[in-house]
Amino acid sequence: MGALLLVLLLALILGGAGFAVHILWWIAIIVLVVWALGFVFRGSGNGRWYRW
């Protein structure tokens, strides 16, 4: 019984980690698209489109 609970807990942890990594990949893709669009639509300032 203890081994079964350990396997289920391990599957739950790995499944949750996989879901989190999947979400982080989508966030990284969105940030990359925004960053690339910043180069396309560059402001007329000192060449940088961001404020930091």
Legacy VTK file of the C-alpha trace (Angstrom):
# vtk DataFile Version 3.0
C-alpha trace
ASCII
DATASET POLYDATA
POINTS 52 float
0.000 0.000 0.000
2.838 2.392 0.836
4.592 1.694 -2.463
1.365 2.380 -4.367
0.924 5.710 -2.574
4.557 6.577 -3.309
4.104 5.834 -7.021
0.879 7.874 -7.144
2.562 10.783 -5.362
5.508 10.634 -7.764
3.146 10.593 -10.766
1.254 13.578 -9.354
4.460 15.558 -8.796
5.852 14.767 -12.251
2.506 15.521 -13.912
2.283 18.863 -12.132
5.864 19.688 -13.081
5.138 18.839 -16.712
2.103 21.118 -16.701
4.135 23.950 -15.143
6.909 23.535 -17.715
4.299 23.584 -20.498
2.870 26.872 -19.187
6.370 28.340 -18.873
7.090 27.445 -22.512
3.967 29.349 -23.633
4.975 32.369 -21.521
8.479 32.253 -23.031
7.040 32.163 -26.566
4.774 35.154 -25.850
7.688 37.145 -24.380
9.829 36.276 -27.408
7.111 37.504 -29.792
6.721 40.780 -27.853
10.508 41.218 -27.820
10.740 40.609 -31.580
7.874 43.038 -32.268
9.772 45.631 -30.250
12.578 45.479 -32.792
10.124 45.835 -35.681
8.203 48.761 -34.192
11.160 50.631 -32.762
10.502 54.060 -31.279
12.097 57.257 -32.551
13.991 57.737 -29.276
17.501 56.490 -28.653
16.878 53.239 -30.528
15.524 51.303 -27.553
11.826 50.491 -27.353
11.860 49.559 -23.691
12.150 51.967 -20.785
14.751 50.174 -18.652
LINES 1 53
52 0 1 2 3 4 5 6 7 8 9 10 11 12 13 14 15 16 17 18 19 20 21 22 23 24 25 26 27 28 29 30 31 32 33 34 35 36 37 38 39 40 41 42 43 44 45 46 47 48 49 50 51
